[in-house]
Amino acid sequence: MLRILDARTGEPVPATPARRGLTRVEVHAGGLDLTALRVLLTADLLVRALELGGTPVWTMLTAPREQAELGTAAAALSIRPFEDSRDVASGLGEAQVVHVRAATEEPPGAGVVVAVAPAGWDGDGAGEDVQGLLANPGALRLALLSVPRDEPAALDPAALEEAARTAAEWRTGVARWANQPSRPVPDEVRARLRAAWEDDLDLPGVLAVLRDVAHAPDLPDGARFETFLYADRLLALDLAGELGNPG
């Protein structure tokens, strides 16, 4: 069961208290900046993790400004769209309400609060503008996933280059492993992946498991292939993007 740290109490709580009960995820974002995108990315990961566990989710976004621009940037980062909170009413019998917002903001109304540490650019050039960073959205998404959610993410050119290199290597690996007979995800690997993302959305932990899988000497390539596709249901890094082009 997915457990997340409630910023109100400092205690871990179930992301949904009733099995398969509807969970409403409310995202609170400011204008278009890296912190707002990190908030939206965290909410996207939360929704994906809940759905992988069989929990129905209803998502909405509250953004006082630049909502259209936020939506465009979020789509580039493979963040699925949220409903506009101004267009929907609450109270549909949800079992849980989870608010996702920046750690620097005051907690909103009742419900569990997921706090997201700030993100910023620590380099020169086009990266100071969010649109510049979106030139390679896969690298930006992976770079943000690589930093624990409760730690500030100070991105720089080196971090983006490393993320781009890793994503490219993994996509090439998936394309190569696809040429071998498929094998199921090993039970131990599946358990490690789920233990990581169900522990307060520990995405660096999930990425660490994939690094181990990529280099495990005794694992069949078909099992590597299925493991990376399984994890990508959460990560949304388009790891199958090079299928058919195993350069």
MIKEPA-954814 format. One line per 3 residues: their letters; for each residue x, y, z of C-alpha. Coordinates in nm, 2 decimals. Layout:
<atoms>
A	X Y Z; ...
</atoms>
This chain:
<atoms>
MLR	0.00 0.00 0.00; 0.13 0.34 -0.09; 0.21 0.55 0.21
ILD	0.30 0.92 0.19; 0.44 1.17 0.44; 0.16 1.41 0.55
ART	0.32 1.75 0.58; 0.06 1.86 0.83; 0.16 1.59 1.09
GEP	0.50 1.48 0.98; 0.37 1.12 0.99; 0.33 0.87 0.70
VPA	-0.03 0.79 0.61; -0.20 0.57 0.35; -0.25 0.75 0.03
TPA	-0.60 0.60 0.02; -0.76 0.47 0.34; -1.03 0.26 0.17
RRG	-0.92 -0.01 -0.08; -1.01 0.11 -0.42; -1.20 0.41 -0.27
LTR	-1.19 0.72 -0.48; -0.90 0.95 -0.40; -0.91 1.32 -0.50
VEV	-0.57 1.47 -0.58; -0.57 1.85 -0.57; -0.27 2.02 -0.71
HAG	-0.18 2.38 -0.61; 0.07 2.56 -0.84; 0.18 2.91 -0.88
GLD	0.30 3.06 -1.21; 0.52 2.88 -1.47; 0.85 2.80 -1.30
LTA	1.05 2.49 -1.21; 0.89 2.46 -0.86; 0.54 2.46 -1.01
LRV	0.64 2.20 -1.26; 0.79 1.98 -0.99; 0.47 2.01 -0.80
LLT	0.27 1.89 -1.10; 0.52 1.61 -1.17; 0.49 1.49 -0.81
ADL	0.11 1.48 -0.85; 0.14 1.29 -1.17; 0.36 1.03 -1.01
LVR	0.12 1.00 -0.72; -0.17 0.95 -0.95; 0.02 0.69 -1.15
ALE	0.12 0.50 -0.83; -0.23 0.50 -0.70; -0.37 0.37 -1.03
LGG	-0.10 0.10 -1.04; -0.24 -0.01 -0.71; -0.60 -0.02 -0.84
TPV	-0.72 0.30 -0.68; -0.95 0.53 -0.88; -0.83 0.89 -0.88
WTM	-0.98 1.22 -0.96; -0.74 1.51 -1.02; -0.78 1.88 -1.03
LTA	-0.55 2.18 -1.06; -0.57 2.52 -0.88; -0.34 2.77 -1.04
PRE	-0.40 3.15 -0.99; -0.21 3.25 -1.30; -0.05 3.11 -1.62
QAE	-0.27 2.80 -1.61; -0.26 2.75 -1.98; 0.11 2.78 -1.99
LGT	0.15 2.54 -1.71; -0.07 2.29 -1.89; 0.14 2.31 -2.21
AAA	0.47 2.27 -2.01; 0.32 1.98 -1.82; 0.21 1.80 -2.13
ALS	0.57 1.83 -2.27; 0.69 1.66 -1.95; 0.44 1.37 -2.00
IRP	0.23 1.49 -1.71; -0.12 1.39 -1.77; -0.38 1.68 -1.77
FED	-0.57 1.79 -1.45; -0.92 1.93 -1.44; -0.96 2.29 -1.37
SRD	-1.07 2.32 -1.01; -1.29 2.62 -1.10; -1.50 2.40 -1.33
VAS	-1.58 2.11 -1.09; -1.75 2.06 -0.76; -1.62 1.86 -0.47
GLG	-1.80 1.60 -0.27; -1.83 1.30 -0.50; -1.79 1.05 -0.22
EAQ	-1.41 1.04 -0.23; -1.25 0.83 0.05; -0.94 1.06 0.06
VVH	-0.83 1.41 -0.04; -0.46 1.46 -0.10; -0.32 1.81 -0.16
VRA	0.01 1.85 -0.35; 0.17 2.19 -0.32; 0.51 2.36 -0.28
ATE	0.66 2.33 0.07; 0.69 2.70 0.10; 0.31 2.75 0.07
EPP	0.06 2.74 0.35; -0.14 2.41 0.37; -0.48 2.43 0.19
GAG	-0.81 2.29 0.32; -0.87 1.96 0.49; -0.69 1.65 0.37
VVV	-0.34 1.50 0.35; -0.07 1.74 0.23; 0.22 1.63 0.01
AVA	0.49 1.91 0.03; 0.73 1.95 -0.26; 1.07 2.12 -0.21
PAG	1.16 2.41 -0.45; 1.33 2.35 -0.78; 1.55 2.60 -0.96
WDG	1.82 2.65 -1.22; 2.18 2.67 -1.10; 2.34 2.75 -1.43
DGA	2.37 3.00 -1.71; 2.20 3.03 -2.05; 1.86 2.92 -2.17
GED	1.80 2.70 -1.87; 1.70 3.01 -1.67; 1.38 3.01 -1.88
VQG	1.15 2.71 -1.83; 1.09 2.69 -2.21; 1.46 2.65 -2.26
LLA	1.47 2.35 -2.02; 1.17 2.19 -2.21; 1.39 2.15 -2.52
NPG	1.47 1.81 -2.38; 1.17 1.72 -2.16; 1.28 1.36 -2.10
ALR	1.60 1.48 -1.95; 1.43 1.74 -1.74; 1.17 1.48 -1.61
LAL	1.45 1.23 -1.52; 1.66 1.50 -1.36; 1.37 1.60 -1.13
LSV	1.29 1.24 -1.05; 1.65 1.19 -0.94; 1.62 1.43 -0.65
PRD	1.43 1.33 -0.33; 1.10 1.52 -0.32; 1.18 1.68 0.02
EPA	1.52 1.81 -0.10; 1.56 2.13 -0.31; 1.64 2.04 -0.67
ALD	1.91 2.28 -0.80; 1.95 2.18 -1.17; 2.24 2.27 -1.38
PAA	2.38 2.17 -1.73; 2.57 1.88 -1.58; 2.26 1.73 -1.42
LEE	2.06 1.76 -1.75; 2.34 1.61 -1.95; 2.37 1.32 -1.71
AAR	1.99 1.26 -1.72; 1.98 1.28 -2.10; 2.27 1.03 -2.13
TAA	2.10 0.79 -1.89; 1.76 0.81 -2.06; 1.93 0.75 -2.40
EWR	2.12 0.45 -2.27; 1.81 0.30 -2.11; 1.61 0.35 -2.43
TGV	1.88 0.19 -2.64; 1.91 -0.10 -2.39; 1.53 -0.16 -2.40
ARW	1.54 -0.17 -2.78; 1.83 -0.42 -2.76; 1.68 -0.64 -2.49
ANQ	1.36 -0.66 -2.69; 1.53 -0.88 -2.94; 1.56 -1.16 -2.68
PSR	1.28 -1.39 -2.56; 1.06 -1.22 -2.31; 1.09 -1.31 -1.94
PVP	0.87 -1.20 -1.65; 0.98 -0.94 -1.41; 1.16 -1.12 -1.13
DEV	0.95 -1.13 -0.81; 1.24 -0.98 -0.61; 1.28 -0.69 -0.86
RAR	0.91 -0.62 -0.87; 0.90 -0.62 -0.49; 1.19 -0.38 -0.47
LRA	1.03 -0.14 -0.72; 0.70 -0.14 -0.54; 0.86 -0.11 -0.20
AWE	1.04 0.21 -0.33; 0.75 0.39 -0.48; 0.51 0.29 -0.21
DDL	0.75 0.44 0.05; 0.65 0.81 0.01; 0.71 0.80 -0.37
DLP	1.08 0.72 -0.34; 1.17 0.78 -0.71; 1.55 0.78 -0.66
GVL	1.50 0.44 -0.51; 1.31 0.32 -0.81; 1.58 0.46 -1.04
AVL	1.85 0.28 -0.83; 1.67 -0.05 -0.89; 1.67 0.01 -1.26
RDV	2.04 0.08 -1.26; 2.10 -0.25 -1.08; 1.88 -0.44 -1.33
AHA	2.06 -0.28 -1.63; 2.39 -0.42 -1.51; 2.29 -0.74 -1.33
PDL	2.52 -1.01 -1.48; 2.29 -1.31 -1.44; 1.96 -1.15 -1.54
PDG	1.81 -1.25 -1.88; 1.77 -0.96 -2.12; 1.41 -1.04 -2.17
ARF	1.36 -0.99 -1.79; 1.54 -0.65 -1.81; 1.31 -0.55 -2.10
ETF	0.99 -0.63 -1.90; 1.12 -0.47 -1.59; 1.20 -0.14 -1.76
LYA	0.86 -0.13 -1.93; 0.69 -0.21 -1.60; 0.87 0.07 -1.42
DRL	0.80 0.31 -1.70; 0.43 0.28 -1.63; 0.52 0.50 -1.33
LAL	0.82 0.69 -1.46; 0.68 0.79 -1.80; 1.02 0.83 -1.95
DLA	0.93 0.68 -2.29; 1.18 0.40 -2.23; 1.03 0.20 -2.53
GEL	1.09 0.50 -2.76; 1.38 0.33 -2.95; 1.21 0.00 -3.02
GNP	1.30 -0.10 -3.37; 1.61 0.12 -3.36; 1.86 -0.07 -3.15
G	2.16 0.15 -3.24
</atoms>
